């Protein structure tokens, strides 16, 4: 595609150099950390302090974590900073649901541009603070979630041909988000928690369009989700099929996140690492949720399981998804520090 003719951003060379030297560390779960704050509806709306970005809405906003980048930016910045100081090289913006499709549930589609710009700026401020303290270069990944709709599967069992969203709907929604993330100053784009590869293809297409307008090509990280023990995504692809479906994007990394703990993720990650001719990223949950939807796996337990990925030569980037805290990231960083990153020469011909 024409996007590959664009000059790459400086981030490409920086990340490539760093990834040759060591396994890079991604951050942990934003949602887990936000839950610990115990924020009420008023806090989500930005009340109680005369905040300049207070939101007025007739729709309940508690639980709309992305809104906090506008209404509680200091809290979001502190979470990013905690992950950075725990060892994260790359932090994800608080924008998992910052598309018009996802924000329609909260009647906040008109705030999407502001949500993404503010989230990127909060992450950047945190990284600049961390770098000023210890001199380590860090990067901000613009997080692009899957939305709450699927382009490949009908939500109506009585009408298998029906689709709740189209490719162009997704392309436009992702495009708006990605342009705002770039405006806010992200270094790369992370298309994550992919359960439907067609959604991901729309996000990739939107990236290329945004990069063409920007005049620079940013690195793209692509991360799929294996939904159950069958080893397939929700739309039915194996890790190998998933890779061949997104390989055209020439991603900086391809990998897996969420849904599974590290133990259950390992065989699927090994399959992906065996075929992908790019760097591999993995950020599992802190085990599986308990009956209350909480994650009980201790940082040392998660780190020991992620170390297996590194010891077996499967990964170039590791971090944590649901349930992982700065302490999980600190333990993971320490556990993989003594292991060399996966070498591309060792992969099969994809």
C-alpha positions as CSV (number, residue, x, y, z in Angstrom):
1,X,0.0,0.0,0.0
2,X,1.1,3.6,-0.5
3,X,1.6,4.0,3.2
4,X,4.8,2.0,3.0
5,X,6.3,4.6,0.7
6,X,6.0,7.2,3.5
7,X,9.1,8.0,5.6
8,X,9.0,6.1,8.9
9,X,8.8,8.1,12.1
10,X,11.9,8.3,14.3
11,X,10.2,5.8,16.6
12,X,10.8,3.0,14.2
13,X,14.5,3.1,14.5
14,X,14.5,3.7,18.2
15,X,12.2,0.8,19.0
16,X,14.0,-1.5,16.6
17,X,17.3,-0.8,18.3
18,X,15.9,-1.3,21.7
19,X,14.2,-4.5,20.7
20,X,17.4,-6.0,19.4
21,X,19.1,-5.4,22.8
22,X,16.4,-6.8,25.2
23,X,12.8,-7.8,25.7
24,X,10.8,-4.7,25.9
25,X,8.2,-4.2,28.6
26,X,4.6,-3.1,28.0
27,X,2.4,-1.7,30.8
28,X,-0.4,-3.4,32.7
29,X,-4.1,-2.9,33.1
30,X,-5.5,0.6,33.2
31,X,-9.0,-0.7,34.2
32,X,-7.7,-2.6,37.2
33,X,-6.0,0.5,38.5
34,X,-9.0,2.8,37.9
35,X,-11.1,0.4,39.9
36,X,-8.9,0.9,42.9
37,X,-9.6,4.6,42.9
38,X,-13.3,4.0,43.8
39,X,-14.6,6.9,41.8
40,X,-18.3,7.8,41.9
41,X,-20.5,9.3,39.2
42,X,-19.6,12.8,40.2
43,X,-15.9,12.0,39.8
44,X,-16.4,10.5,36.4
45,X,-18.2,13.7,35.3
46,X,-15.3,15.8,36.7
47,X,-17.2,17.4,39.5
48,X,-16.1,18.2,43.0
49,X,-13.3,20.5,42.1
50,X,-14.3,22.9,39.5
51,X,-12.4,21.0,36.9
52,X,-12.2,22.8,33.6
53,X,-13.1,19.7,31.6
54,X,-16.2,18.7,33.6
55,X,-18.7,16.9,31.5
56,X,-22.5,17.6,31.6
57,X,-24.5,14.5,30.6
58,X,-27.9,13.1,31.2
59,X,-26.5,9.6,30.6
60,X,-24.7,7.8,33.5
61,X,-20.9,7.9,33.0
62,X,-19.6,5.8,35.9
63,X,-17.6,3.0,34.3
64,X,-16.7,5.0,31.2
65,X,-13.0,4.8,32.0
66,X,-11.9,6.6,28.9
67,X,-13.8,9.7,30.0
68,X,-11.3,10.1,33.0
69,X,-8.6,11.3,30.6
70,X,-10.7,14.4,30.3
71,X,-12.3,14.7,33.8
72,X,-9.5,13.2,36.0
73,X,-6.3,13.6,33.9
74,X,-4.0,13.8,36.9
75,X,-5.2,10.3,38.1
76,X,-4.7,8.8,34.7
77,X,-1.2,10.4,34.4
78,X,-0.3,8.9,37.8
79,X,-1.3,5.4,36.7
80,X,0.9,5.7,33.6
81,X,3.7,7.1,35.7
82,X,3.5,4.2,38.1
83,X,3.7,1.7,35.3
84,X,6.7,3.5,33.8
85,X,8.6,3.6,37.0
86,X,7.8,-0.2,37.5
87,X,9.7,-0.9,34.3
88,X,7.4,-0.3,31.3
89,X,9.1,0.9,28.2
90,X,5.8,1.3,26.4
91,X,2.5,2.5,27.9
92,X,-0.9,2.4,26.3
93,X,-3.2,5.4,26.2
94,X,-6.5,5.2,28.1
95,X,-8.5,4.9,24.9
96,X,-9.7,1.3,24.6
97,X,-13.2,2.5,24.0
98,X,-12.6,6.0,22.5
99,X,-14.4,5.5,19.2
100,X,-17.8,6.9,18.2
101,X,-19.0,3.3,18.1
102,X,-18.1,2.4,21.7
103,X,-18.9,5.9,23.1
104,X,-22.4,5.8,21.7
105,X,-23.3,3.6,24.7
106,X,-22.6,6.6,26.9
107,X,-24.0,9.3,24.5
108,X,-20.5,10.8,24.3
109,X,-19.7,10.4,20.6
110,X,-19.1,14.2,20.4
111,X,-16.2,13.9,22.8
112,X,-14.2,11.3,20.9
113,X,-11.6,13.7,19.5
114,X,-11.1,15.3,22.9
115,X,-10.9,11.9,24.7
116,X,-8.1,10.7,22.4
117,X,-6.0,13.9,22.4
118,X,-6.3,14.2,26.2
119,X,-5.4,10.6,26.8
120,X,-2.3,10.8,24.5
121,X,-1.2,14.0,26.3
122,X,-1.6,12.4,29.8
123,X,0.5,9.4,28.8
124,X,3.1,11.7,27.3
125,X,3.3,13.8,30.4
126,X,3.8,10.7,32.5
127,X,6.5,9.4,30.2
128,X,8.4,12.7,30.2
129,X,8.3,12.8,34.0
130,X,9.6,9.2,34.2
131,X,12.4,9.9,31.7
132,X,13.4,13.1,33.5
133,X,13.8,11.1,36.6
134,X,15.9,8.1,35.3
135,X,16.9,9.0,31.8
136,X,15.3,6.0,30.2
137,X,13.5,6.5,26.8
138,X,9.9,5.4,26.8
139,X,7.2,5.3,24.2
140,X,3.4,6.0,24.1
141,X,1.2,3.5,22.2
142,X,-2.2,4.8,21.1
143,X,-4.6,2.0,22.2
144,X,-7.2,1.1,19.6
145,X,-9.8,-1.4,21.0
146,X,-12.0,-3.7,19.0
147,X,-15.2,-1.8,19.6
148,X,-18.3,-3.7,20.9
149,X,-19.4,-4.7,17.5
150,X,-18.2,-7.4,15.1
151,X,-18.1,-7.0,11.3
152,X,-17.9,-10.8,10.6
153,X,-20.6,-12.3,12.8
154,X,-24.3,-11.6,13.1
155,X,-25.6,-10.6,16.6
156,X,-29.0,-12.0,15.6
157,X,-29.2,-15.8,15.6
158,X,-32.4,-15.6,13.5
159,X,-30.6,-13.5,10.8
160,X,-27.1,-14.8,10.1
161,X,-26.6,-12.4,7.3
162,X,-27.2,-9.3,9.4
163,X,-24.3,-7.2,10.5
164,X,-24.4,-4.5,13.3
165,X,-21.5,-2.6,11.7
166,X,-19.8,-2.4,8.3
167,X,-16.2,-2.2,7.3
168,X,-16.6,1.5,6.4
169,X,-18.3,2.2,9.7
170,X,-15.3,0.8,11.5
171,X,-12.8,2.5,9.1
172,X,-14.3,5.9,9.8
173,X,-14.5,5.4,13.5
174,X,-11.0,4.1,13.8
175,X,-9.7,6.9,11.5
176,X,-11.2,9.6,13.8
177,X,-9.6,7.9,16.8
178,X,-6.2,7.4,15.2
179,X,-5.9,10.9,13.8
180,X,-6.7,12.3,17.3
181,X,-4.1,10.0,18.9
182,X,-1.5,11.2,16.5
183,X,-2.5,14.8,17.2
184,X,-2.0,14.1,20.9
185,X,1.5,12.8,20.3
186,X,1.6,9.0,20.4
187,X,4.7,7.2,19.1
188,X,2.9,4.1,17.7
189,X,-0.5,2.6,17.3
190,X,-1.6,-0.6,19.2
191,X,-4.6,-2.4,17.7
192,X,-5.5,-4.7,20.5
193,X,-7.8,-7.4,21.9
194,X,-8.8,-8.4,18.4
195,X,-11.6,-10.9,18.4
196,X,-12.7,-10.2,14.8
197,X,-9.9,-9.9,12.2
198,X,-12.2,-7.9,9.9
199,X,-12.4,-5.2,12.5
200,X,-8.6,-5.2,12.8
201,X,-8.3,-4.9,9.0
202,X,-10.5,-1.8,9.2
203,X,-8.2,-0.4,11.9
204,X,-5.1,-1.1,9.8
205,X,-6.7,0.6,6.8
206,X,-7.6,3.6,8.9
207,X,-4.0,3.7,10.1
208,X,-2.7,3.9,6.6
209,X,-5.1,6.7,5.7
210,X,-4.1,8.6,8.8
211,X,-0.4,8.1,8.2
212,X,-0.7,9.4,4.6
213,X,-2.3,12.6,6.0
214,X,0.3,12.8,8.7
215,X,3.2,12.4,6.3
216,X,4.9,9.8,8.5
217,X,4.4,6.1,9.1
218,X,4.1,5.1,12.7
219,X,4.9,1.6,14.0
220,X,1.8,-0.6,14.4
221,X,1.4,-3.3,17.1
222,X,-1.4,-5.9,16.4
223,X,-2.7,-8.1,19.2
224,X,-5.3,-10.8,18.9
225,X,-7.4,-12.5,21.5
226,X,-7.9,-16.3,21.7
227,X,-11.3,-16.6,23.3
228,X,-11.3,-20.2,24.6
229,X,-9.5,-23.6,24.7
230,X,-10.2,-24.2,21.0
231,X,-7.2,-21.8,20.2
232,X,-9.2,-19.6,17.9
233,X,-10.4,-16.0,17.9
234,X,-14.1,-15.3,18.2
235,X,-14.3,-15.0,14.4
236,X,-12.8,-18.5,14.1
237,X,-9.1,-18.0,13.2
238,X,-6.2,-19.9,14.5
239,X,-3.1,-17.9,15.4
240,X,-1.5,-18.9,12.1
241,X,-4.5,-17.8,10.1
242,X,-4.7,-14.6,12.1
243,X,-1.0,-13.8,11.3
244,X,-1.5,-14.3,7.5
245,X,-4.6,-12.1,7.6
246,X,-2.7,-9.1,9.1
247,X,0.8,-9.7,7.7
248,X,0.2,-7.2,4.9
249,X,0.2,-4.4,7.5
250,X,3.9,-5.2,8.2
251,X,3.3,-4.7,12.0
252,X,6.2,-3.8,14.3
253,X,4.8,-6.6,16.6
254,X,2.1,-9.2,16.4
255,X,0.9,-11.0,19.4
256,X,-1.8,-12.0,21.9
257,X,-3.4,-10.4,24.9
258,X,-6.4,-10.8,27.3
259,X,-8.9,-13.7,27.6
260,X,-6.4,-16.2,28.9
261,X,-3.8,-16.4,31.6
262,X,-0.2,-17.0,30.7
263,X,-0.4,-20.8,31.1
264,X,-3.3,-21.2,28.6
265,X,-1.8,-18.6,26.2
266,X,1.6,-20.3,25.8
267,X,0.8,-22.9,23.1
268,X,-1.1,-20.3,21.0
269,X,1.8,-17.9,21.4
270,X,4.3,-20.6,20.4
271,X,2.3,-21.2,17.2
272,X,2.3,-17.5,16.4
273,X,6.0,-17.1,17.1
274,X,6.6,-20.0,14.8
275,X,5.2,-18.3,11.7
276,X,5.5,-14.6,12.3
277,X,8.4,-12.8,10.5
278,X,8.1,-9.8,12.8
279,X,8.5,-9.2,16.6
280,X,6.1,-11.0,18.9
281,X,4.3,-9.4,21.9
282,X,2.3,-11.1,24.7
283,X,0.4,-9.6,27.6
284,X,-1.8,-12.1,29.4
285,X,-4.3,-11.5,32.1
286,X,-3.3,-12.2,35.8
287,X,-4.8,-15.6,35.5
288,X,-8.5,-16.2,35.1
289,X,-11.2,-14.1,36.9
290,X,-12.7,-15.5,40.1
291,X,-16.5,-15.7,40.8
292,X,-16.5,-11.9,41.4
293,X,-14.7,-11.0,38.2
294,X,-11.5,-10.2,40.0
295,X,-8.0,-11.5,39.3
296,X,-6.2,-13.2,42.1
297,X,-2.9,-14.2,40.5
298,X,0.0,-12.6,42.5
299,X,2.7,-10.6,40.6
300,X,5.3,-13.3,41.2
301,X,3.0,-16.0,39.8
302,X,2.3,-14.1,36.7
303,X,5.9,-13.2,36.2
304,X,7.1,-16.8,36.6
305,X,4.7,-17.8,33.8
306,X,5.7,-15.0,31.5
307,X,9.3,-15.9,32.1
308,X,8.6,-19.2,30.4
309,X,7.7,-17.2,27.2
310,X,11.1,-15.5,27.4
311,X,13.0,-18.7,28.3
312,X,11.6,-20.5,25.3
313,X,12.5,-17.6,23.0
314,X,8.9,-16.8,22.0
315,X,8.7,-13.0,22.7
316,X,10.2,-9.6,22.1
317,X,7.7,-7.5,24.1
318,X,5.8,-8.6,27.3
319,X,3.4,-6.9,29.6
320,X,0.1,-7.5,31.4
321,X,-3.6,-7.3,30.6
322,X,-6.6,-7.6,32.9
323,X,-5.7,-7.7,36.6
324,X,-2.1,-6.7,36.3
325,X,-0.8,-3.8,38.4
326,X,2.5,-1.9,38.5
327,X,3.8,-4.6,40.8
328,X,3.0,-7.3,38.3
329,X,4.9,-5.3,35.7
330,X,7.9,-4.8,38.0
331,X,8.0,-8.6,38.6
332,X,7.6,-9.4,34.9
333,X,10.4,-6.9,34.0
334,X,12.7,-8.5,36.5
335,X,11.9,-12.0,35.4
336,X,12.6,-11.5,31.7
337,X,15.7,-9.3,32.2
338,X,18.1,-12.1,32.0
339,X,16.7,-13.6,28.7
340,X,17.5,-12.6,25.2
341,X,14.7,-11.4,22.9
342,X,13.3,-13.8,20.3
343,X,15.4,-13.8,17.1
344,X,13.6,-13.4,13.8
345,X,16.1,-15.7,12.1
346,X,14.8,-18.6,14.1
347,X,11.2,-18.3,12.9
348,X,9.8,-20.5,10.2
349,X,9.3,-19.1,6.7
350,X,5.9,-17.4,6.9
